[in-house]
Amino acid sequence: MTQQAYPGKPTRSVPNPLASGGVVFAGVLMAVYGFLAILQGISAIAADDVWSHIGSYVYKINLTGWGWILLIVGAVAAVTGAFILKGAAWARAVGIGLAALSIIVQFLFLPYAPVWAIIMIGIDIFVIWALAVYRPEWGDAA
């Protein structure tokens, strides 16, 4: 692939091996995160006593509501992660959106599981980076 960095001077795009491997890792992370979010959602729906109850929280949603949110986001993330691994271009765009949505959901879920939410926010940031930086045409550039 050639790009015009300066008029009249062709340059070649250089593949980023971290991003190339990162997109596979991001797909696996999304699939695993989706599966774990499904389990987290089921546990919140089935038994409200699994999670600690927060007295006065600004974003007050009962745990059953959080369970459904996590279950739906998790199911979509698991399917998207599988399609990222298959190389679907649309899945990368959906994956970026889901990871951004996951950051918001985990931030709002922070009082219930603070350590897990912070870990997931960090993973979501990596997923966004890997999916945004990866260019499939790099395979042809090498």
ChimeraX attribute file (.defattr): number of C-alpha atoms within 10 A of each C-alpha:
attribute: neighborCount
match mode: 1-to-1
recipient: residues
	/A:1	11
	/A:2	11
	/A:3	11
	/A:4	10
	/A:5	10
	/A:6	8
	/A:7	7
	/A:8	7
	/A:9	9
	/A:10	12
	/A:11	12
	/A:12	11
	/A:13	14
	/A:14	11
	/A:15	18
	/A:16	13
	/A:17	11
	/A:18	12
	/A:19	19
	/A:20	18
	/A:21	12
	/A:22	20
	/A:23	28
	/A:24	19
	/A:25	20
	/A:26	26
	/A:27	28
	/A:28	19
	/A:29	21
	/A:30	28
	/A:31	24
	/A:32	17
	/A:33	22
	/A:34	24
	/A:35	20
	/A:36	17
	/A:37	23
	/A:38	24
	/A:39	16
	/A:40	19
	/A:41	23
	/A:42	17
	/A:43	18
	/A:44	22
	/A:45	20
	/A:46	12
	/A:47	12
	/A:48	14
	/A:49	11
	/A:50	12
	/A:51	13
	/A:52	11
	/A:53	13
	/A:54	10
	/A:55	7
	/A:56	7
	/A:57	10
	/A:58	7
	/A:59	8
	/A:60	12
	/A:61	12
	/A:62	13
	/A:63	23
	/A:64	17
	/A:65	14
	/A:66	19
	/A:67	24
	/A:68	17
	/A:69	15
	/A:70	26
	/A:71	24
	/A:72	14
	/A:73	22
	/A:74	26
	/A:75	18
	/A:76	19
	/A:77	28
	/A:78	24
	/A:79	17
	/A:80	25
	/A:81	29
	/A:82	18
	/A:83	18
	/A:84	26
	/A:85	18
	/A:86	12
	/A:87	15
	/A:88	13
	/A:89	14
	/A:90	11
	/A:91	22
	/A:92	25
	/A:93	15
	/A:94	17
	/A:95	28
	/A:96	19
	/A:97	13
	/A:98	22
	/A:99	24
	/A:100	17
	/A:101	14
	/A:102	24
	/A:103	20
	/A:104	13
	/A:105	17
	/A:106	22
	/A:107	16
	/A:108	17
	/A:109	19
	/A:110	14
	/A:111	14
	/A:112	15
	/A:113	13
	/A:114	13
	/A:115	10
	/A:116	12
	/A:117	20
	/A:118	16
	/A:119	11
	/A:120	18
	/A:121	19
	/A:122	11
	/A:123	19
	/A:124	25
	/A:125	15
	/A:126	18
	/A:127	27
	/A:128	20
	/A:129	16
	/A:130	23
	/A:131	26
	/A:132	15
	/A:133	15
	/A:134	19
	/A:135	16
	/A:136	13
	/A:137	11
	/A:138	15
	/A:139	9
	/A:140	8
	/A:141	12
	/A:142	8
